[in-house]
Amino acid sequence: MTRRGMAIGLAWATIAWVAPAVAQDVTPPGYSVPPLPSVTTATPAKELFGRAKRPSAGPEASIGFYSKGCLAGASALPLSGPTWQVMRPSRNRYYGRSALIAFVKRFSSRVATNTAWPGVLIGDMSQPRGGPMLKGHASHQIGLDVDVWLRPMPKVDMTLIQRETIMSTNVVAETRSDMNAYWSSDTLQVIKTAASDPAVERVLVNPAIKKQVCMQAKGDRSWLRKVRPVWGHDYHFHVRLGCQAGDALCKSQNEPGAAEGCGKDLDWWFTPGRLFPRPPKVPPKPAPPLTLAGLPPACTAVLNGR
């Protein structure tokens, strides 16, 4: 692992174990994001895209990179389907490319067919016009990311109040290197089903989950190369699709290598200083917020268009 990769890993380590609470924040009844008193060139882009209520008109397009871009012509995932239910709908983050919508429908149906889960619970996708979010994610900006909760969908359709308040399930043990009693063979199969889909480029999971799937995977293990360890991700996993054909403004991520990423490739994540890092004596200075000028120029038209 490179020095830069190690530094990034350590940075993640300082925030990873508070991230689940942030990502599952419960929205107070009737809450809505208040309007901005004024907008200047210094206004953070998240304040602008976080207030967009509906998708832009026109053809769909992913513009920029997963953590620095926006989404034109988004489609909305229905809040309920035969094998999926959207959680935290008040956030208005259930939008994506049509390919992502198709993936959720296809993947959830396969889960219901091949496991004891009746379906899946869908967390955050993208905002109506993509872009940076007010809180909770650095990526999810171009309509190609979706979080899947590590908790089976109930057999009945949940009420909106239940969807705003029910929490997901942490499957990682307190040691941070093993699974707890909530992990099952069905959990493994759900992750395998996502990673085996040809449209999926990456599945991001907690390092302990990566370790577990490496130990339990049988037969064809080619899908393991797509399962990538990232701090946090102990109550959900993150599915990422690649840039779609014809998207000239979408910036691709490097393809995962051919190696499974098991064994010695995982050792770095489980050294004591990384599993239980000490906070720095001097907190790092936060990076300045991303503004509209820092996004691809086409995102200004997406934000301000019909």
N, C-alpha and C positions, 0 to 999 in steps of 0.2 A: 504494500500500500504506500502511496506517495505521501510526502510530508503534508502536502495540501489536503489530501484525503483524510489524514489523521487529524489535522486541525479542524476540518469540517465535522468529523465524527465527534471530537471533543466538544465542539460548540453545540451539536445536537444533544450530547449527553447532559448538558446543563439545563436543557429545557424539556427533554423528552418525557419526563415523568410527571409534568404538570399539563402537558398538551392534551391528554385525553379529557380532562375536566373541561378545558376550554372548548374543545371540539364538540362536546356534548352539552354545552350550556343550555339551560332551560330558559325559554323566552317567556317573560311575564305576560299574562293574558292582556290582549289589547295593545301590546307595545308596538310601536312603529318607529322607524328611524326618523328623527326630527330633520326638517329641512336645514340646509346650510344658510347661515346668515349672509354670507358673501362667498364669492369664488374668485380666486386670483391664480396667477401662474404658479404660486407656491402651494396651492391646495393639494394635499395628497390625492393621488389617483384613486385610492381605495374609497375616499369619501364621495367621489363622483360615481364610480361604477357600482359602489355599494348601495346607491339610491336609485339605480335604474330599475324600473318596474316591469318592463316588457322587452322582448327581443327587438332588434333593429329589423327593418324591412329589407327585402332583397335576398340574393342568394347566400347560402351559408359559406362561411370561411373561417378558418383558424388563422389568426394573425399574430406573428411573433412566436415566442417560446412559452413553454408551459408555465413559467414563473415570471413572464414579462411580455404580456400580450393581451389580446381581447378576442371576442367571438362575435361574428356577424351572422345574422339570419338563424339564430338558435332555434332548436325545437325543445319543447317541454316534455318531460317524461310524465305520463299520467300518474297521479298520486297513488293509485291502486291498480293492480293488475292481477291476473289469476295466480301469479307466483312471485309478486314483489309488492312491497309497500314502502312509500317514501317517509323517512323520519325527519323531524324538525322542519316541516313544510313552511313555517312562518319565515324562515330565512330566505326563501325564494331562491334556492340554489339547486334546483332540479332541472337545469337546462344543459343542453349539450349538442354536439353534432348529431345528425341523423344516424351515423354509424354507431355512436355511443348509445343512443336510445335502442337501436336494434340489438346491440350487444347485451344490454341489461335484460331485454325480453328473452333472448336466446339462452343466455347463461342461466337466468333464474329458472327457466323451464327445465334445463338439463339438471340443475340442482334438485328440483322437485322430483324428477324422474329417477335420479341415481343415488339419492340419499334419503334419510328419514326427515329431512327438513321440508316443510310444505312450500318453502320459498325463501326469499332473502329480504333483508331490510336494507334499504338504500339510504346512505348518508349523503354528504355533500357531493354535488356534481359541479356545475358552474353557475354563475349568476346570469341573468337574462342577456347581458352583453359581455359576459366574461369579465376580464380585468381583475385587478387586485381586490381582495375582500377586506371588509372592515376588521375582521379578526379570524384566526383559525387556520389559515393556509398561506403558504407562499406560492404554491402552484394552483391548479384548477382554473387557470385563467383563459384557456382557449377551447374549452368544450370537449376535451379528450380524456378527462380524469373522472373517476367515480370511486367513492368510498363504499365498501360493503361491510356491514356490521357482522361481528362474529357471534351472532345470536340468531337462531332460527326465526323465521317469520311465523307468527301464530296462525292458526287455521282460520280465525275469524278476522274480519276487517277491523282494525283498531280505530277508535275515535280520534279526532284531531287533538284532543287534550292528551290522550295516551301517547300519541306520536310526539308530542312536545315534551313529555315528562319522563317516559320510560327510558332507562339507560341500557346501554349495551353491556356485554360481558367481557371482562378482562380474562384472557385464557393463559396469561403468563404468571408463573409462580413468583413469590416474593424474592427468590434468589436471582431472578432475572435471567436465568440460564436454562430453565426447564418450564414445562407446562404444569398447570394446576388441574383440578378435577373437571373443569369445564371443557377441556380439550377432549376430542373424540375422533374416531376414525371418520366420522362424517365431516368434521371440521377440515381434516386433511383433504377429503374428497372435494369439498367446496373450493378450496384454494387450487387444487389440481385442475378442476373444471375451468376455472378462470384462466389459469396459466396455459392450458392446453388449447384455448381458443386461438385460431390463426390471426385474428385481428388484434390480439393483445400483445403489446410490446414489453410491458413490465408489470409485475405484481409486487408491491412494496409491503414488507411484513417486518415485525419485530425480529431482531437477530435470533432470539430464542425460538421463534416460530420457524425461521429458516433452518435452524439446527434440527428441530423436530421433524420437519418434512424430509430433510436429508436422511434421517435415520429410518423413517417409516416408508418412504417411497419404494414401491416394488415394480418390477417389470420395466416398461419404458420410462426412463428418467429424463428424457430430453427436455421436458417442460421445466425442470428444476432451474435451468439457466436463466429463466425469466423471473424467478422468485428472488428478489433482491432485499438484503437486510438494511433496515433504516430504524433509527431510534424512534421510540413511541410505537404506534401501530400495534398495540397490545389488545385492543378491543375491536379493531376493524383492520381490514387490509385495503390497499389502494391499488386500483387497476388503472393502467394507462394505455391508451391506444396510440399508435403512431400517426404522424401527419398523413392526411388523406390525399389521394391522387389528385393532381391539379391545383393544390394549394401552394401557389408560388410564394406566399408570404409566411408560410408556416415553417418554423425552424425545428428541424428534427433533432432528436437525441441520438447519441451513438447506440448502435445495436448492442444488446448484451452479448458477451462472448460465448463461445461454444462450451466452455467448462461449466460444470454443475454449480460451482461456488460452494462446495461442501468441504469438510475436513479442515485442512490447514488454512484455507481461504477464510474461514470463519473465526480462527483463533483470536485474532486481534480484538474482536468485539467482546470477548469474555475475560480479558485481563482485568485485574481488580481495579486499576485506576480508571477504567472505562465503564465498568458496570456500576460502580459507586463513586463517581468523580467528586472531588472537593470543589466547591465554588471558588472562583478566582478571588484573590485578596482585593483586587481592584476590578470592579465590574467593567466589562468592555463597553465602550461608548457605542450607543445604538447608531446604526446607519441612518442617514437622512431618508425620509420617506420618499418613495417613488412618486413622481409627478407625471402629469399627462405628457410633458415634454420628454420624459424618459421612456415612454412606450413608442412602438412603431407609429409613424405619422398617420397611417390609415386608422388607428384607433380613435383619433379625434373625430373623424367622420362617423365611425360606428357609434360613439358616445352621443354625438349631437344630432344624428340622423333620425328619421322617422322610426 
